[in-house]
């Protein structure tokens, strides 16, 4: 169709209505879904600060805000690793061993390096897996983490 033919169609009520509706829908999420590993934490009862709805799984609730709105509300967001991501980490360890001839033992990485945590406390975490999101970067200077054990009692202490 030529441009002139399209201009004539746009004046037809059905096309005019469709264009108007498309304009109203612009900027809406493409789809709404639940982040399987995502958790938000609030100092207030969550239902008093954000709309929630029952999830498909009994006893679970879903926040109706998107991740950016949760960031703007300054909720603490936690994304738990899924099995696929854990497999990717394991594959990276295999590649390091293949290329450099050493197997990195994640259990032997110091959990309390002052130099590393100075950068983390400043929010200097660009490219640091799991703590590079806007919400995490904003939270780190407030929480001032000094090691992995803070707030994570399930992690074993480093034993050199």
N, C-alpha and C positions, 0 to 999 in steps of 0.2 A: 504494500500500500504506500502511496505517496503521502508526503506530509500534509498536503491539503485535505486529502480524504480523512486522515486521522483527526485533523482539526474539526471537521464536520461531525465526526462521531463523538467527539468530546462534549459537544453541546447536547447530545441525546441524554435524556434524564438518567438512564441506567448507567451510562459511562461516567457522567458527571458525579453520580452518587458513589460509584466505585472509586474514582479518583479522590473524592473527599474522604471516604473510609480509609483508603490507603494512606492518606496524609495523617489521619488520626492514629493509625497503627504504627506509623514511623517511629522508631526508637524503642518500641516494645521488645521484650525478649523474644528471640526466635522460638524458644521452647522453654517450658518450665519443668525443672526436674530437681531431684534431691541429690545432693552431693553425698555419695555413700560413705565417705570418710570424714565429712565435715561436721564440726561441733562448734557452737558458739557459747560463750559464757557471759553472763550478765550479773552485776551486783544486785539487781532487782529481779523479782519474779519475771521470767521472760514474757509471760502473757500480759504483763502490765506495761511493757514497753514496745512490743512488736506483735503484729498479728501472727497467730500460729494456727495450724490446722492439724487434725489427726493424720498421721502417716498411714501407709497401708499396713505396716506391722503394728499389731496391738501394743498399746502402751507407749508408742513413739509419737513425737510431734515434729512438725516441719515449720520452720520460720518462713513466712511468706515474702520476706525481703530478699533481694539478690545480694551477692557478696559485696558489691560496692556500697550498697546502702548499709549493710552490717558494718563495713569499714567506717563509713561516715558517722555511724552511731557510736563508734569506738568500742564495739564489742571485741572481746578477745576471740579470735577464730583459730581453731586448731584443725588441721587436715591430717588425719591419720594415714599412714602409708598403706596402700593396698598391696596385695600379693604381687601384682604386676610390677609395681615400683620396687619392691624388695628384690624381685628377680632381676630388674635392671641394675640395681646396685651390685648384686652378685656377679652379673655379667661384666660390669666395670672392673671388679676385682680380678676376674679372670683375664681381662685384657691387660691390666697392669702387670700381672704375673707373666703373661706371655711376652710382653714387650720388654719389661725390665728384669725379669727373672726373680722377682721377689713376690711373696704373697703377703699383702697387707692384712694384718690382724686388727679388725676394727675394735676389738676388745682391749687392745693395748694402746690405743690413741689416748693421750692424756686428756682427762675431763676437766682439768683446772688450769690450763696454760694462761698465765696472766696476760701475755701479749695478745693472744687470740680473743680473750674475753674483754680486753680494753676496746678492741674494734667492735665486738658484738654489742657492748653496752652503749657505744656511740651510734649504733644503728648502721654501721659500715658493713653491710652484709650483701651487697650486690653480688649475685651469682652463688650465694651460699644456700645450698639446698635446704628447704623448709623454713628458712627465716629471711627470705628476701622479699616477701610480699609487702605491700604498703602497710597493712595492718601490723605485721610483725615488726617492721622497721620502726613504726611509731611506738610500739609497745616496749621494745628493748630498752630505750633510755629510761623509761619509767620503772621497769622491773629490775634493771641493773643485774642481770645474771652474772654469776662469777664461776659457775661450773655446771655440768649437766645434772648434778644431783639436786640442785635447787628446784623444788617443786616436782621432782621426778624420782621419788623414793624407790621406784622399781629398777632404776639403773644401778648396777654394782659399782662400788667405789673403785677407782683406778688402783691397781696393785703393782705398778711399775713393771 
